[in-house]
Amino acid sequence: MGVGPFPLQAQSPRAETFFVEGDGHTVPVRVIVPETGAPTGCYLHLHGGGWMLGAADLQDERLAETAARTGMACLSVDYRLAPEHPNPAAADDCEAAALWLIGTAEKRFGTDRLVIGGESAGAHLSVVTLLRLRDKHRLNAFCGANLTCGIFDLAMTPSMRAFTEPLVLTRHDTEHFIDAFLQNGEDYAYPDISPIHADLTGLPPALFSCGTRDGLIDDTLFMAARWAAAGNHSDVALWPGGPHAFQGMDIPLAAASNRQIDAWTGERIARR
């Protein structure tokens, strides 16, 4: 979801946009490659914003930092947004971008080491994409998932239902985003809607990061536990005092969390 008073990030002059053909729709994918050397891997990034806000070019600075630290090519998907494009438009676009990257990474970037991830709604779409790749296409091509302050139960977990602090993302905000995203009478327990209800076997190692003053903290804790119970590697990083999506703020806590995320994703890329 990732809304709040975050500083605007300068757009990178090195960014390039590719256009991926989806199901009757073209999906823009913004790419930032490392300044030096061939990419060590590719990071498919799905931005936050409650499925309603955000764009692929609004985190160039952060993705350029990730590219510099890890050597990865960073690709941000400009998926369609609600309410004009409700579910499943965003998930369809992310699925199309993932399939394109799987098919073209080695030829275009010289590597088959892939990581997927995002913040808030982007973390939700990351897990939905992994499940679709496994179930629809029999693909398990990603070697890691970076899942930051994600929402995984759209019926809302207890921490969000009880969250009363007017801090970045409120329960009212969450309800508003969900209502705009789901306009077709979807069942909240359906795994493509709330992936916490999915069979999670055979998914890649994941890093779950969340602040302790985030109403979505239960989503992180519950999903990380289910991830591990399904036999997958699950790392959890809880950041004391961190509000929702604090990794996008200009504060020391964000810098520390982002360094950990980059170290974790870099390690996943390096493993064979």
N, C-alpha and C positions, 0 to 999 in steps of 0.2 A: 504494500500500500504506500509506504514511503512518502507521506506528505509532511509538510512542516516548513519552518523558516530556514531552509538550508541555503548556503551560499551558492550562487550561480557558478558553474564551472566553465572555464574558457574552452572553446572548441579547438580541437587539434587540427593543425594544417596538414597533418600526415594521414588523417582519416580518409578512408575510401569507402564508397557504398556499392555493394553488390545487390542484385535484384534476383530473388529466388521465386520460382514459380510454384505457387501453392495450388489448392483446389479452386481454380477459377479466380485466383487473386494473386497479385505480385507482392512479395514481402521484401521490403528493404532491410538489408543487414549492413550495419556500419562496422568497418574493420580498422583496427589500429594494430600495426605490427611493431615488433621491437626495432629500435633505431639501429642496433648492431647485431649482426649474426642472423642465421636462419632461425625461425621459430622452433622452440623446444616442444611446443604443443599448441593446442587451441582451447581457448576459454569461451564457451557460448554463454553470453550474459543476457538474462531476461530481467528488464528493469522493473522496479516497483511503481506504485502509484494507484493501488486499489483497482486495477484493471481499467481505470478511467483516466489516469493522469500519467505524465511522463512521456519520454521519447528516447530514441536510441542515441541522440546526440547530446543528451543532458548529463552524461557522466564521462566525457572524454578524458578529463583530468585524472579521474580515479582509474580508468581503464589503461591509460597511458602509464600510470604508476605501476599497475599490475604487470603490464608488458615489460617494463624496465626491470622489475624485481624478479620476475619468473622466466623471462624469455619467451613467454607465450604470445601468440597472436590473439587479440581480444576482439570478439565479434558480438555486437549488441543488436538485438532483434527489434525492429520497429513494428511490433504487432498491432493489430487493430484494437481500438479502445471502445469500451462501453461509455455511455448507453447507446450510442449510434450503432455499435457492433457488439451485441451481447454475446455471452457464451453460446456456441463454442468457438467464436471467431479467433480470440486470442490464442487459445490452445491449438487450434488448427494451424495458425501461422507459426507458432513455435515448433510444432511437429514438422512442418515443411522445412523450416530453417535447419533443424537438427538433421533431417534426412539429407538435405543438401550438403551440410558440412561433413557428415559421415562419408558421403560419396565423393567429395572433392578435396578433403583435407590433405591427403597425401600428395595429390597432384599439384594443388594450388599452394600449399604451405610446407610441403616436404615432411609431414609428420602425421601419424595416426593416433597420437596421444591427445585425448579429448577430455575436457572437464566442462560441466554445465553448472550454472548457478545463478542466483539472484537474491534480491531482497524483498521481503514481504510478499506481495502478490507475485513477484518474480520467482520467489522460492516455491510458491504453490505451483506455478506454471512449469517450473523445472521438474518437480516430481511427477506432475501429470504427463509431461513429455517423456520422461523415462519409462513410465508405465505404458504409454502408447507405443513407444519403440519396442518394448519387450512383448507386449500382447498382440499388437497388430502386425509388426514387422519382424518379430523374432530377432531383434537386435539388442546387443548389450555392448555398445561401442564406447561408452564413456567410462573413464577410470576413476572418476570422482565427482561429487556433487557438493557445491558450496551453498548451504541453505541458511540464509541470514534472516532472522526475525520473521520467519514464514508463518503464513496462515494455512493450516491444513485441514481444519474442520469448519466448514461454512455454516454449520448450525451454532457455532461459537463454543469454545471451551469455557470452563468455569472462570478462569482468570479474566477473560475478556467480558464475560457476562457481569462480573462483579467489579469491573474497572471503572472507577469514578474520577480519577485524576484528569484534569483538563490538560493533558500532556501529550502533544504531538498527535496521537491517534486515540480517540475516545470510542466508547461503545457505540455512540450515535453515528460517528463517522463510519465505523465498520459496518453497521446495519445499512447505511446509505450506499456504501460501495457494493455490498452483496446484492442489494435490491436492484441496483443498476446493472450488475453483471449477470444476474440470473433473472431472466424475463420470460422463461418458457416453461414454468412450472416444474423445474427440475427437483428431483429427490436429493435432499442434502446428504443422504447417506450413500449416494452413488459414488464409487471410487473416482470417476472422472471429474466429479465435483468436489468431493472431500477426500483427498487421497489417504487420509489417516485410516479410512475404512478399507483400503486396498490390501490385496495380497502383496506384500513387499519383498518376497523372496527374489533372490538373484539380482538385486540392485547394487550399484557400486558403493564404495566407502563414501561416507558423508560427514561433513563438518556442520554442526548445528550451532549457530551463534545467536545470542539474544541478551538484551539488557534486563536487569531485574525489575526495572520500573516500566516494563512493556506489558500491556494487557494481553499480548499474545504469547507470554512466556509458557503457558501450559501447552500451546501448540508445539513449541520447540521441545519441551520435556516429554510430552506424550509421544510425539513422532519419533524422537530419538530413541525412546525405549522400544517402540514397535519395530523400528529399523533394526535394532540390535537383536530383538527377539526373533526376527525373521532370518537371522544368520548373517546379517551384513555388518561390516565395520562401521561403528558410530562413535564420533567424537563430539563432545558437547563443551561449548565455551560460554559460561554465564558471566556477564560483566556487571559488577555491582553498581547500582545507580543509573545504569544506562536506560534511556527512554527508547521508544520505538524508532528503529532505523537511525540510531545515533551514529552509525558508521558514516553517514553522509554529512555530519556536522564537523565544524572546525574546532575540535576539542581534543585534548590529549587521549581521552579514552577511545575515541574513534581511531586515532593514529595507531594505538596499540592493537586494537582489534583488527584493523586492516593489515597491519604487519603480520599478525598471526594467520589471517586468511591467506595472504600471499605465500607465506612459508608453507602452509598446509597444501595449497594447490600446487605449488612448485614441487613439493615432495611427491605428490601423487603423479605428476607428469614424469618425474625422474625415475619412478619405479618401473620395473619390468617383470 
